[in-house]
Amino acid sequence: MSGEANSPFVLTTVDQMTRWAQRNSLWPLTMGLACCAIEMMALVTPRFDAARFGAEVFRGSPRQADLMIVSGRVCHKMVPVVRQLYEQMAEPKWVMSMGACASSGGTFNNYAVVQGVDQVLPVDVYVPGCPPTPEAVLQALVALQERIASGAARGALPANARPQAVGARA
């Protein structure tokens, strides 16, 4: 038994290895809808350095992305475009709702703004705030990575499970 520490082999399952790879290489889609997009852009600056979490590569094509960060208000006119981008993303794919407007319509309680992107897309994690700080987005990113690593992907969630809200203060 003492030779196990010096063993040149790593034992794991394909599922665990796949989840490890998915967790450590999230590629967000470059998509900013409103003022929250400025805070989203700050994620890749040296101060916040999303590269530490494997999410520094913002992709310009939905076919190369697996994380959609909906940052800002979604107007009804944009719903077909947002849905089409989501459908073109690679599987498995995740959605982060960033800011009060994306999560609940924010202060825009009118006919033109969707009152929460979860009416259009399945949201995995919510980031509250107006606008949320880059630290809150990083915290949501880490929470999403923990869900991916534990195997609690959207398809595996029970019907009564709710997505996780991150960064909210009690």
C-alpha positions as semicolon CSV with decimal commas, in nm:
position;residue;x (nm);y (nm);z (nm)
1;M;0,000;0,000;0,000
2;S;0,287;0,240;0,055
3;G;0,368;0,230;-0,320
4;E;0,034;0,393;-0,416
5;A;0,167;0,744;-0,357
6;N;0,443;0,688;-0,612
7;S;0,218;0,523;-0,871
8;P;0,245;0,672;-1,223
9;F;-0,124;0,605;-1,283
10;V;-0,427;0,821;-1,212
11;L;-0,753;0,638;-1,166
12;T;-1,077;0,816;-1,247
13;T;-1,393;0,773;-1,449
14;V;-1,472;0,926;-1,784
15;D;-1,757;1,119;-1,624
16;Q;-1,531;1,274;-1,358
17;M;-1,267;1,363;-1,617
18;T;-1,527;1,521;-1,845
19;R;-1,672;1,728;-1,559
20;W;-1,322;1,839;-1,458
21;A;-1,252;1,957;-1,814
22;Q;-1,589;2,133;-1,843
23;R;-1,545;2,300;-1,507
24;N;-1,201;2,438;-1,580
25;S;-1,260;2,561;-1,933
26;L;-1,580;2,763;-1,950
27;W;-1,589;2,978;-2,262
28;P;-1,837;3,265;-2,229
29;L;-2,014;3,412;-2,529
30;T;-1,935;3,775;-2,607
31;M;-2,281;3,925;-2,566
32;G;-2,359;4,248;-2,383
33;L;-2,711;4,386;-2,384
34;A;-2,686;4,690;-2,157
35;C;-2,480;4,862;-1,889
36;C;-2,392;4,535;-1,712
37;A;-2,176;4,449;-2,012
38;I;-1,915;4,701;-1,890
39;E;-1,881;4,508;-1,565
40;M;-1,865;4,184;-1,763
41;M;-1,579;4,326;-1,970
42;A;-1,393;4,409;-1,650
43;L;-1,373;4,035;-1,572
44;V;-1,085;3,983;-1,812
45;T;-0,879;4,280;-1,698
46;P;-0,570;4,213;-1,486
47;R;-0,745;4,339;-1,173
48;F;-1,010;4,066;-1,170
49;D;-0,839;3,809;-1,398
50;A;-1,106;3,556;-1,490
51;A;-0,822;3,350;-1,640
52;R;-0,760;3,213;-1,290
53;F;-1,088;3,027;-1,326
54;G;-1,045;2,915;-1,687
55;A;-1,303;3,158;-1,828
56;E;-1,090;3,424;-1,994
57;V;-1,165;3,327;-2,353
58;F;-1,475;3,524;-2,452
59;R;-1,583;3,371;-2,779
60;G;-1,728;3,567;-3,069
61;S;-1,920;3,271;-3,208
62;P;-2,192;3,082;-3,019
63;R;-2,065;2,757;-3,172
64;Q;-1,744;2,797;-2,974
65;A;-1,904;2,901;-2,643
66;D;-2,063;2,703;-2,362
67;L;-2,159;2,981;-2,118
68;M;-2,401;3,260;-2,203
69;I;-2,379;3,555;-1,967
70;V;-2,696;3,757;-2,018
71;S;-2,582;4,098;-1,898
72;G;-2,852;4,360;-1,891
73;R;-3,212;4,398;-1,991
74;V;-3,359;4,178;-2,261
75;C;-3,613;4,352;-2,482
76;H;-3,886;4,148;-2,651
77;K;-3,729;4,240;-2,986
78;M;-3,405;4,070;-2,877
79;V;-3,569;3,746;-2,758
80;P;-3,548;3,565;-3,097
81;V;-3,183;3,662;-3,132
82;V;-3,090;3,557;-2,777
83;R;-3,276;3,228;-2,820
84;Q;-3,106;3,162;-3,155
85;L;-2,763;3,229;-3,006
86;Y;-2,843;2,994;-2,718
87;E;-2,956;2,718;-2,955
88;Q;-2,633;2,751;-3,157
89;M;-2,412;2,705;-2,850
90;A;-2,227;2,380;-2,797
91;E;-2,364;2,120;-2,555
92;P;-2,344;2,118;-2,260
93;K;-2,426;2,484;-2,216
94;W;-2,500;2,706;-1,921
95;V;-2,667;3,045;-1,870
96;M;-2,578;3,313;-1,616
97;S;-2,827;3,594;-1,556
98;M;-2,623;3,902;-1,468
99;G;-2,788;4,200;-1,302
100;A;-3,131;4,301;-1,185
101;C;-3,259;4,370;-1,537
102;A;-3,168;4,026;-1,673
103;S;-3,295;3,851;-1,361
104;S;-3,625;4,033;-1,307
105;G;-3,662;4,322;-1,551
106;G;-3,511;4,564;-1,299
107;T;-3,668;4,908;-1,299
108;F;-3,806;4,850;-1,648
109;N;-4,152;4,716;-1,566
110;N;-4,307;4,785;-1,906
111;Y;-4,426;4,614;-2,222
112;A;-4,089;4,626;-2,399
113;V;-3,865;4,448;-2,146
114;V;-3,877;4,078;-2,059
115;Q;-3,932;4,044;-1,684
116;G;-3,651;3,794;-1,635
117;V;-3,448;3,603;-1,891
118;D;-3,561;3,281;-1,723
119;Q;-3,886;3,324;-1,917
120;V;-3,684;3,271;-2,234
121;L;-3,385;3,053;-2,137
122;P;-3,309;2,805;-1,858
123;V;-3,088;2,999;-1,615
124;D;-2,828;2,816;-1,407
125;V;-2,705;3,096;-1,181
126;Y;-2,824;3,449;-1,100
127;V;-2,599;3,745;-1,015
128;P;-2,791;4,021;-0,832
129;G;-2,702;4,388;-0,843
130;C;-2,740;4,698;-1,054
131;P;-2,484;4,662;-1,191
132;P;-2,325;4,365;-1,019
133;T;-1,959;4,398;-0,938
134;P;-1,702;4,184;-1,120
135;E;-1,636;4,011;-0,787
136;A;-2,001;3,899;-0,774
137;V;-1,974;3,765;-1,129
138;L;-1,657;3,576;-1,035
139;Q;-1,838;3,432;-0,733
140;A;-2,121;3,319;-0,962
141;L;-1,866;3,167;-1,198
142;V;-1,712;2,969;-0,913
143;A;-2,059;2,856;-0,798
144;L;-2,136;2,738;-1,151
145;Q;-1,806;2,553;-1,166
146;E;-1,891;2,378;-0,837
147;R;-2,228;2,271;-0,978
148;I;-2,059;2,136;-1,290
149;A;-1,798;1,948;-1,085
150;S;-2,062;1,792;-0,861
151;G;-2,262;1,673;-1,159
152;A;-2,558;1,897;-1,080
153;A;-2,594;2,000;-1,441
154;R;-2,925;2,148;-1,549
155;G;-3,043;1,817;-1,700
156;A;-2,970;1,633;-1,376
157;L;-3,160;1,873;-1,147
158;P;-3,484;1,748;-0,995
159;A;-3,802;1,925;-1,102
160;N;-3,836;2,113;-0,771
161;A;-3,473;2,237;-0,764
162;R;-3,411;2,606;-0,819
163;P;-3,107;2,772;-0,974
164;Q;-2,864;2,926;-0,729
165;A;-2,858;3,299;-0,660
166;V;-2,508;3,419;-0,583
167;G;-2,381;3,727;-0,401
168;A;-2,711;3,825;-0,244
169;R;-2,686;3,985;0,097
170;A;-2,927;3,879;0,368
